[in-house]
Amino acid sequence: MNSSALTNEIEDNIVMSITGLCKSFGKNVVLNDFNLTLKSNQNIVVLGRSGSGKSVLIKCIIGLLKPDRGSISLFNEEVSTLGDEALDQLRAKLGFLFQSNALYDSMTVRENLEFPLRRHWIKYNPTEVDVLIKEALTDVGLLDTIDMMPIALSGGMRKRIALARTLILKPSIILYDEPTTGLDSITSKEIIQLIISIKQKYHTSALIISHDMNCVRMASDLVIILLDGKCYACDTFENLKNAEDQKIKQFFE
């Protein structure tokens, strides 16, 4: 196989496939035959109104919610068929940046980053742990905060530390839940640039939940419009922005 064919094969590799996903809460239908395909080294942004099912989608992917119907396949493994141990190992390939950051206030930055390493089935020696922590903090430009407490950091710095913790296990897919919410415009752009640089350095794939149009425009390879519980449209930002369909145009006005 020549290098060009190998590159195409890698680019076409599907790391997440969601088919016919349905989730309701009583009579409230949130996801209704939702479909999505995420490829290796690809960023997809899911755009939808508040309450449209974006967070429910992420919770279904990581197994916090059980779908009513449909299939979620990660790295060609059907999530619903996995036992607890296999599911834990699969989850280790996923990074999740919480909207609230979810840092432990009683722990230093170093201890926050150590936490997922301690829970991992691979046992790291102290030197390996130190190297991984410093590498992750260097990636987000905050090595000098290693022994600080989260309360001493700004909102943007806490977001970066949460991102460093997400990177510590070298995930293949990162799920970003509103990564720029609550940040000023300058800090938001810095976080968006980090999302882009992480993809370039580690060749990660990402599913990004966002209503920040700068994030949608800058960080996406493709944008999905989540409407009425379905993938109403999937295309590039520019194509969707210039669409004549009024249901799509309302998101870009």
C-alpha positions as CSV (number, residue, x, y, z in Angstrom):
1,M,0.0,0.0,0.0
2,N,1.5,3.4,-1.0
3,S,1.6,6.3,1.5
4,S,-1.3,8.1,-0.1
5,A,-3.6,5.0,0.1
6,L,-2.5,4.5,3.7
7,T,-3.4,8.1,4.6
8,N,-6.8,7.8,3.0
9,E,-7.4,4.6,4.9
10,I,-6.5,6.3,8.2
11,E,-8.7,9.3,7.4
12,D,-11.6,7.1,6.6
13,N,-11.4,5.1,9.8
14,I,-14.6,5.3,11.7
15,V,-14.1,5.6,15.5
16,M,-17.7,6.3,16.5
17,S,-20.9,5.3,14.8
18,I,-24.4,6.1,16.2
19,T,-27.4,4.6,14.5
20,G,-31.1,5.1,15.2
21,L,-30.5,6.4,18.7
22,C,-33.7,7.1,20.7
23,K,-34.1,8.4,24.2
24,S,-37.2,9.6,25.9
25,F,-38.1,10.7,29.4
26,G,-41.7,9.8,29.9
27,K,-43.6,11.5,27.0
28,N,-40.7,13.9,26.3
29,V,-38.9,12.5,23.3
30,V,-35.3,13.9,23.4
31,L,-33.5,11.8,20.8
32,N,-35.5,10.3,17.9
33,D,-33.6,8.2,15.4
34,F,-30.4,10.2,15.7
35,N,-27.4,9.2,13.5
36,L,-23.8,10.3,13.6
37,T,-20.5,9.0,12.2
38,L,-17.2,10.3,13.6
39,K,-13.9,9.5,11.8
40,S,-10.3,9.4,13.0
41,N,-8.7,12.9,13.3
42,Q,-12.1,14.6,12.8
43,N,-13.9,17.2,14.9
44,I,-17.7,17.3,14.8
45,V,-19.6,20.1,16.5
46,V,-23.2,19.4,17.6
47,L,-25.3,22.5,17.4
48,G,-28.8,22.7,18.9
49,R,-31.1,24.8,21.1
50,S,-31.1,24.5,24.9
51,G,-32.9,21.3,25.8
52,S,-32.6,19.8,22.4
53,G,-30.7,16.7,23.6
54,K,-27.1,17.6,23.3
55,S,-26.1,16.7,26.8
56,V,-28.3,13.6,26.7
57,L,-26.4,12.5,23.6
58,I,-23.0,12.7,25.4
59,K,-24.4,10.9,28.5
60,C,-25.6,8.0,26.2
61,I,-22.2,7.8,24.6
62,I,-20.3,7.4,27.8
63,G,-22.9,5.1,29.4
64,L,-24.4,7.4,32.0
65,L,-27.8,7.0,30.3
66,K,-29.1,3.9,28.6
67,P,-30.7,4.5,25.2
68,D,-34.2,3.2,24.6
69,R,-33.3,2.0,21.1
70,G,-30.4,2.3,18.7
71,S,-26.7,1.5,18.5
72,I,-23.6,3.2,19.7
73,S,-20.4,1.7,18.4
74,L,-16.9,2.9,19.6
75,F,-13.8,1.6,17.8
76,N,-16.0,-1.1,16.2
77,E,-17.3,-2.3,19.6
78,E,-21.0,-2.2,20.3
79,V,-21.2,-0.4,23.7
80,S,-24.4,-2.2,24.8
81,T,-22.9,-5.7,24.5
82,L,-19.9,-5.0,26.7
83,G,-19.4,-6.2,30.3
84,D,-18.3,-3.8,33.0
85,E,-14.6,-4.5,32.7
86,A,-14.6,-4.2,28.9
87,L,-16.7,-1.0,29.1
88,D,-14.2,0.5,31.6
89,Q,-11.3,-0.2,29.2
90,L,-13.3,1.3,26.3
91,R,-14.1,4.4,28.3
92,A,-10.3,4.9,29.0
93,K,-10.0,5.7,25.2
94,L,-12.5,8.6,25.8
95,G,-11.7,11.9,27.3
96,F,-14.5,14.1,28.7
97,L,-14.2,17.8,29.3
98,F,-17.0,18.7,31.6
99,Q,-18.8,22.0,31.2
100,S,-18.2,22.7,34.9
101,N,-14.6,21.4,34.7
102,A,-15.3,19.0,37.7
103,L,-12.0,19.6,39.4
104,Y,-11.5,18.5,43.0
105,D,-11.2,21.7,45.0
106,S,-9.5,19.9,47.9
107,M,-6.7,18.6,45.6
108,T,-3.8,20.4,44.0
109,V,-3.5,20.6,40.3
110,R,-1.0,17.7,40.4
111,E,-3.3,15.6,42.5
112,N,-6.2,16.3,40.1
113,L,-4.2,15.0,37.2
114,E,-2.9,12.0,39.2
115,F,-6.5,10.9,40.0
116,P,-7.4,9.3,36.6
117,L,-3.9,7.6,36.6
118,R,-4.6,6.0,40.0
119,R,-7.9,4.6,38.8
120,H,-6.4,3.2,35.6
121,W,-5.7,-0.5,35.3
122,I,-2.2,0.2,34.0
123,K,0.0,0.9,37.0
124,Y,2.4,3.8,36.5
125,N,5.5,4.3,38.6
126,P,6.1,7.7,40.2
127,T,8.5,8.8,37.5
128,E,6.0,7.9,34.7
129,V,3.3,9.8,36.6
130,D,5.4,12.9,36.9
131,V,6.3,12.8,33.2
132,L,2.6,12.4,32.1
133,I,1.5,15.2,34.4
134,K,4.1,17.7,33.3
135,E,3.5,16.8,29.6
136,A,-0.2,17.4,30.0
137,L,0.3,20.7,31.8
138,T,2.8,21.8,29.2
139,D,0.3,21.1,26.5
140,V,-2.1,23.6,28.0
141,G,0.6,26.1,29.0
142,L,0.2,25.8,32.8
143,L,3.2,23.8,34.1
144,D,3.8,26.5,36.7
145,T,0.5,25.8,38.3
146,I,1.3,22.2,39.2
147,D,1.3,22.7,43.0
148,M,-1.5,25.3,43.1
149,M,-5.1,24.7,44.3
150,P,-7.9,25.1,41.7
151,I,-9.5,28.0,43.8
152,A,-6.4,30.1,43.1
153,L,-6.8,29.8,39.4
154,S,-9.0,31.9,37.0
155,G,-11.9,30.4,35.1
156,G,-9.9,30.0,32.0
157,M,-7.0,28.4,33.8
158,R,-9.3,25.9,35.5
159,K,-10.7,25.0,32.1
160,R,-7.1,24.4,30.9
161,I,-6.4,22.2,33.9
162,A,-9.5,20.2,33.2
163,L,-8.4,19.8,29.6
164,A,-4.9,18.6,30.8
165,R,-6.6,16.0,33.0
166,T,-8.6,14.9,30.0
167,L,-5.4,14.5,28.0
168,I,-3.5,12.6,30.7
169,L,-4.6,9.1,29.4
170,K,-4.0,10.0,25.8
171,P,-7.6,9.5,24.7
172,S,-8.5,8.7,21.0
173,I,-11.8,10.6,21.3
174,I,-12.5,13.7,23.3
175,L,-16.0,14.8,24.2
176,Y,-16.3,18.5,24.9
177,D,-19.4,19.7,26.7
178,E,-19.7,23.5,26.0
179,P,-16.0,24.1,26.4
180,T,-16.2,27.9,26.2
181,T,-19.3,28.6,28.4
182,G,-18.8,31.2,31.0
183,L,-15.5,32.4,29.5
184,D,-14.7,35.9,28.1
185,S,-14.1,36.2,24.4
186,I,-10.3,36.2,24.6
187,T,-10.1,33.2,26.9
188,S,-12.7,31.4,24.7
189,K,-10.5,31.8,21.7
190,E,-7.5,30.5,23.6
191,I,-9.5,27.3,24.5
192,I,-10.6,26.9,20.9
193,Q,-7.0,27.2,19.8
194,L,-6.1,24.5,22.3
195,I,-8.8,22.2,21.0
196,I,-7.4,22.7,17.5
197,S,-3.7,22.2,18.6
198,I,-4.6,19.0,20.5
199,K,-6.1,17.5,17.4
200,Q,-3.1,18.4,15.4
201,K,-0.6,17.1,17.9
202,Y,-2.4,13.9,19.0
203,H,-4.6,13.2,16.0
204,T,-7.6,12.9,18.3
205,S,-11.2,12.9,17.2
206,A,-13.7,15.1,19.0
207,L,-17.4,15.5,19.5
208,I,-18.0,19.1,20.6
209,I,-21.2,20.3,22.1
210,S,-21.4,24.1,21.7
211,H,-23.5,27.1,21.0
212,D,-20.5,29.4,20.7
213,M,-20.4,30.2,17.0
214,N,-16.7,31.1,17.1
215,C,-16.1,27.6,18.5
216,V,-18.4,26.0,15.9
217,R,-16.7,27.9,13.1
218,M,-13.1,27.5,14.1
219,A,-13.0,24.0,15.7
220,S,-15.3,22.0,13.4
221,D,-14.6,19.9,10.4
222,L,-18.3,19.2,10.2
223,V,-21.3,20.6,12.0
224,I,-24.4,18.6,13.0
225,I,-27.7,20.5,13.5
226,L,-29.7,18.6,16.2
227,L,-33.3,19.4,15.7
228,D,-36.4,17.5,16.8
229,G,-34.1,14.8,18.2
230,K,-32.6,14.0,14.8
231,C,-29.5,14.9,12.9
232,Y,-31.3,17.4,10.7
233,A,-28.3,18.4,8.8
234,C,-24.6,17.6,8.6
235,D,-22.1,19.7,6.6
236,T,-19.3,22.2,6.9
237,F,-19.8,25.4,8.8
238,E,-19.7,27.5,5.7
239,N,-22.2,25.3,3.8
240,L,-24.7,25.4,6.6
241,K,-24.2,29.1,7.2
242,N,-25.1,29.7,3.5
243,A,-28.0,27.3,3.4
244,E,-31.4,28.5,2.3
245,D,-33.3,26.2,4.6
246,Q,-34.9,28.5,7.3
247,K,-34.6,25.8,9.9
248,I,-30.8,25.8,9.4
249,K,-30.5,29.6,8.9
250,Q,-32.0,30.3,12.3
251,F,-28.9,28.9,14.0
252,F,-26.6,31.4,12.1
253,E,-28.7,34.6,12.4
